[in-house]
């Protein structure tokens, strides 16, 4: 007799299995790449000038000479029990402790940057779309194109040169944690978050503007105009929600991407986040830290996209009904 899986259980289990499969592929892919990276963790730990016997003894003790599958199996077994391993390079603290210390910085930076980007992009996109082809539309398109053409480090350098060095409006490069003062934390986080926000806002504006232009030609929008509704009400209550699918998708991708890919911004503003943690660990041959950090970033990336996928039903009930029949 064929066993039928209830639709609710299928809609829950299938995404979960896909999530686990992606994380497994990411973990084994990162482990394979790390095994090919040149460098010797034994030299990073002991320093230069030791004898070959000392280096070899340390490699043997750390299991660096074991076959790849053996090392990966030991690491994966630890992950399944909640142990991400121990840093090979002093200070030899737990990998999870290092991630817990660095993750809040990157999460705050990413969330602040995306929030600022949305606050900039949504009004600009609505304004640009409603006055499609006009001077305002062309000016917004030119500015967003220019921002997309600039690398993030150049935007950051310009902000530092103008707002810090010339106008002295913000403090010098350092990081203050929220527990040491929320206002001070936000003051120090503003410029790096703005660096991220300007590039993301340019992309969000162009994506949302394109979808809004299409939506504004739909029959229900033309009917709303015929009823004499104000342009602002049409854009906010009728056009914005059905035009947000592409924006929400890109937003979900950006959350996971920014947590681990703000390396340049973190280095530029001297922030102890995940990007700096991964780069430093990779340069030192500190493989457990790289493996653990990339796995956590992958969990955030895949998890955020799963949440975004579930949010489509809130934007358009038709997608919720379509899922219910699958």
N, C-alpha and C positions, 0 to 999 in steps of 0.2 A: 504494500500500500504506500502510495506516495505521500510524504509528509509535507504539508503546506506551511510555510512560514508566514505568520501574521504580517500584514503590511506595516504595522507600527514597528514590530521587531526588525523587519527587513530594512526599514528606513534608518534605524539606529545602528544595526550591526554592520551594514555595508560600508557606511562612511568610517566606522571604527576600524574595520579590517583594512580599508584603503589607507587610513592614517598609519596603522602599524606597518603596513608594507612599505610606505614611503619612508618612514623613519628607519626601517631596517636597511633599505637601499642606501639611504644617506649615510648611515653609520658605517656600512661596509665599504662604501665608496671613499669616504674620508680616510678610513683606516688603510685602504690600499694606496691612496695618494701619499699618505704620510710615510708609508714604507718605502716609497720611491724618492722621497725628499732627501737631498744630500745633507750631511751634517751628522754629528755624533753627540748625543746627549751626555755621554760620559765625559767628553771634553768640557761641555758647558757646566757640568756639576763639579768636576775636579779642577778645572782650569788647565791652562797650558803648562808644559814642562814636566808632567808626570811620566812614569815609565809605561811602556806598552803593557806590561803585566798588570799594572794598577788599573789601567783603562779596561782591560779584558776582564779582570775580576769584577769590576763594577757592572759591566754589561751582563755578565753571567748572573750576578746577584739580582739585577733588575729584570732579568728575563728578556733582554733585548736580542739575545742570540737565538731565542726560541723561534720555531716556524711561525709564519704569519697566522695560520688558522688557530694555532694554540694560543697565541697572544690575543687574537680577536675573541676567541671563545672565553678566555679568562675575563677580558674586559666586559663582554656582553653579559656574562654571568653576574658580574658585579653590578652592572646597570640594572638588571632585573631585580636585584635585591636593594636597590636604592643607593649603591655605592659607585660613584663615578671615578674612583681611584684617587691617587695621591700625586701631587706635582713631583716631577723628577728633579726639577731645578730648585735650589733653595730660594726662599723658605719653603720647605717641603710640607706644605699644608694640604688639606683635602681640596680636591678639584671643586667640589660643591661649594666649599667655603669661599673660594675665589670667585665663582660665578655669582653667588649670593651677594658678594661685595660689589661686583661690577654691574650686575643686571639692573639695579634701580636707576643708575645713571643713564644707561642707554634707553630704558623704558620711559623715563621722564623726558629725555631729550626727544625721543620719537613721538610721544603723545603730545607734548607741547608743540613740536614742529607741525604735526598733522592738524592739530586744533587751530593753530594760527593760519595754516595753509587753507583750511576750509573757510575760516572767517574772511579771508581775502578772496578766495576763488569763487565762492557761491554768489556773492553780490556782483562781482565783475562779470561772471558768466551770464547771469540774468540780464544785466545791463547791456552787455555786448550782443546777446542773442536778440533782445527786443528791438534794438536799433541796428539790426543786421545791415551791413553795407555802408553804414554812416561813418562819420569821422570818429566817433567814440569807439565803434567796433574796430576800425582800422588801427586806432591808437592802442587799444588793449591788445590786439593781435600782435602788433609790433613789439610791445613791451614783453609780453609772454614769450615770444620767439627769442628775443634777446636774452632773457633769463635762462631759457633752455639751452642757449648756445654757450653760456658761461659755466666753467667748472666750479664746483662747490668751494674749492679752496680760494678761488679768486673772489667770489662773493664774500667769503669770510674775511679775507684780507682787506677788502674795501670797507666792510663794516667796522673792522678793528681800526683801520686808518682814520675813518671819519668820526665814528661814535665814541671811540676810546682815546685815540691819540690826539685828535684835533679838538673835539668838543668835550672830552672827559666826562661823558654821560654815564659810562658803565665802568665797573672795576676791571683790573687787569686779569689775565688768564689765571684762573684757579677754580676750584670747585668747593662749594659749601653744601653739605647735606641738609635735607629739610629739617632734621632733628636739631640742627645747630641754628635754626632761624629760617622760617619759611620765606620771609621777604628777602632776606639775603640770598637764599637759594634761588628764588625766581630772578633776582637781579643778575646773578652770575649765569643762570641758564638761558636768559633771554636772547643774547646774541647768537650762541650756537643754535638755539631753536629757530631763530629767525633765518639763519643761514640755510637750514633745512627747509623751512617754510617757503622761502621765496622760490626755490626750484620746484617744490611739490605744488605750490599754488599755481605756477605757470602751467604745469601739466594738467592739474585738475580743471583750471579755467578752460583750456582748449577742449578737453574731453566733454565737460558739461555743456559748454557753449554749443558744440556740434550736435549733441542730443537735444538740447532745447530748441535749436533751429528746426529740427525735424518735427518735434512735438508741436511747435507753434503753428504748423500747417495742418494739424489734425482737425477733423470736423468738430470735435467737442470744444476745441479752443476757439474756432471760428464762431461757434454758437455762443460761447461766453462773451466774445467781443460784441456780437450782435445784440446781446441782452444789456449791453452798456456797462459791463464790469470794468473796474479800473485795471490798468496795466499791472500794477503791483499785486493786486489780488489774483489776477490770472496767472502771473508767474509763480507766486508762492503757493496758492491753494490748488491750482489745476495743472500747471506745466512741470513744476519742479520734481514732484514725486515720480511720475512715470519716466522722467528723463534721467533718473539717478542710478540706473542699473550699472552702466559702465563706470561711473564715478565710485560707486560702492565696491565694485570688483577691484578697481585699481587701489582704492583705499585699503582693502584687505591685504593686497599684495605689498603695499607700502609699509604697513605695520610690521610684518615679519621681516621685510627687507631692511628697514631702517634700524632695527634692533642690533643687527650685526654688521651693517655695511656703512656705518657713519665713521669709519676709521679716520678719514681725512679731517673731518670736523673735530673728532675727539683729539687727534694729535695737534691740530691747529690751536684749539682752546685748552689743551692740557687736561682733558677729562679722563678719568679712570673708568671707562666703560668697557663694554663687551668687545668692541672693535679693537681697541688697544690691547685688551687681554689676549685675544686670538693672535694678533700680529706679533706681540712680544713672545708668546709661547711658541709660535712657529719658528721665529728666528733663533730661539734657544734650543729647538729640538725637544720641547716639552710636550710630547705627544698626548699624554692623558688629558692635559688642559685643553688642547685643541679639540680632541675627540669629544670631551664632555661639553665644551662650549658650543660646538657646532650642533651637537645633538639637541641641546636646549633651544638654540635658535631655530632649529628645524621644527621642534614641537610648537613653538610660538607661531612660526610661519604657517604651518599646516593647520594648527588650531584656529588661528584667526581667519583663515580662508574658509574653514568649515562653518564658523559662526556667520561669516558674510553670506555663505550659501544659504543658511537657514533664514537670514534676514530678508531674502527676496520676497518671501510671502507677505511681509509687512509692507513692502513697497507696492506690490501688485498681487491682490488676492487670487488672480487667475493662476499664478504659479503654485500657490498653495493647493488649489483644487486639482491642478494637474498632477502634483505629487501624490495626492490622495488616491488617484486612480491608477498609479503605477505600482 
